[in-house]
Amino acid sequence: MNGTAVYEPPAIPTSWRVALPHTTAAVPVARALVRTALAEREHSADCDTAELLTAELVANAVEHTSGATPIELVLRLLPAGFQVEVHDADPEPPRDLTRPNLGLPDPWQEHGRGLLLIRSLSSSCGHRPTESGKVVWFRLPGQRRPV
């Protein structure tokens, strides 16, 4: 053997995939999963922002899709960030996610700020079709903290 032997610990999972109910009860569960994933892996992504944006994506999936098909939440720790994906069964892309609405939200309306928050607070965001509907995602900068 040439060189010094180095112990490499087993690979730690860097992604999670969880089915959530197609109800508003999915929102706090999704927030808790994000908080736990970032804390367990000691990731430097902004946990509060990650929770807020995840809640927006999950709430949109529940509100704007029909049926009882579960929503799927996928969390990924990336070399330079953290990505959250929400999969749903509706193929219709979200309005104004990647094409900003030039007008400001009506201050008297209860809805209309979620996608603005995602565009404003994430480092990138988007959507893509899937075989069973679509996925809407965002990324935040950050990295795993050294042990």
Residue pairs with C-beta under 8 A, 6 or more apart in sequence:
12 41
14 41
14 76
14 77
14 78
15 74
15 75
15 76
15 77
16 33
16 37
16 73
16 74
16 75
17 72
17 73
17 74
18 33
18 72
18 73
18 74
19 70
19 71
19 72
19 73
20 26
20 29
20 30
20 58
20 70
20 71
20 72
20 73
21 70
21 71
22 61
22 62
22 65
22 67
22 68
22 69
22 70
22 71
23 62
24 59
24 62
26 58
26 62
26 71
26 73
27 55
27 58
27 59
27 62
30 54
30 55
30 58
30 73
31 51
31 54
31 55
33 73
33 75
34 47
34 50
34 51
34 54
34 75
34 84
35 47
35 50
35 51
37 43
37 75
37 77
38 45
38 47
38 50
38 82
39 47
41 77
41 144
42 144
42 145
42 147
43 77
43 82
43 142
43 143
43 144
43 145
44 142
44 143
44 144
44 145
45 81
45 82
45 140
45 141
45 142
46 140
46 142
49 121
49 122
49 140
50 82
50 84
50 140
52 117
52 121
53 84
53 117
53 118
53 121
53 122
53 138
53 140
54 73
54 84
54 86
56 114
56 115
56 117
56 118
57 84
57 86
57 114
57 118
57 136
57 137
57 138
58 71
58 73
58 86
59 114
60 86
60 94
60 114
60 115
60 136
61 71
61 86
61 88
61 136
62 71
64 90
64 92
64 94
65 71
65 88
65 89
65 90
65 133
66 90
67 89
69 88
69 89
71 86
71 87
71 88
72 85
72 86
72 87
72 88
73 84
73 85
73 86
73 87
74 83
74 84
74 85
74 86
74 87
74 135
75 82
75 83
75 84
75 85
76 82
76 83
76 84
76 85
77 144
78 139
79 143
80 141
80 142
80 143
81 123
81 139
81 140
81 141
81 142
81 143
82 139
82 140
82 142
83 137
83 138
83 139
83 140
84 137
84 138
84 139
85 135
85 136
85 137
86 135
86 136
86 137
87 130
87 132
87 133
87 134
87 135
88 133
88 134
88 136
89 132
89 133
90 133
90 134
91 129
91 133
91 134
92 134
93 127
93 129
93 134
94 115
94 127
94 136
95 115
96 115
97 115
97 118
97 119
97 125
97 126
97 127
97 136
98 119
98 125
98 126
98 127
100 116
100 119
101 116
105 112
105 113
105 116
106 112
118 125
118 138
119 125
121 140
122 138
122 139
122 140
123 139
123 140
123 141
124 138
124 139
125 136
125 137
125 138
125 139
126 136
126 137
127 134
127 135
127 136
127 137
128 134
128 135
128 137
